[in-house]
Amino acid sequence: MTDLPPVTDWFPAIIDPAYVGWYECRYFDGDLPQRLWFDGELWRRAPGGEVAYFGNDPDEAEQESWRGLSLPAVALVRQPRRFALS
C-alpha cells in the first residue's frame, strides 16, 4: 500500500491558491475530491485544458472547497547514456 501525499486544510473556493498547480477540489462539502489545475486565474481540468465549473462561479464558490497537495520533491539522478549520440 502506498502512502498518500500530505495535504493542507480545506479552503473555500472564494479564496484562490497562492500557486499554480494541481489541487484536490470538492464541489460541495462531502463530495469525493477530484484533482483540478489552477492556472493562476481559472480552475481547469488539466494544464491549458478546458475550464472547470469549480470555483469560477461566484454564486457557488462559497460551497466549494480545495486543498493543496504537498507532494515530495523528486530527486533527478543523472544516468550515463547507454548509447553515444551520432
Buried (B, 14 or more C-beta within 10 A) or exposed (E): EEEEEEBEEBBEBEEBBEEEBBBBBBBEEEEEBEEBBBEEEBBBBEEEEEEBEBBBEEEBBEBBBBBBBEEEEEEEEEEEEEEEEE
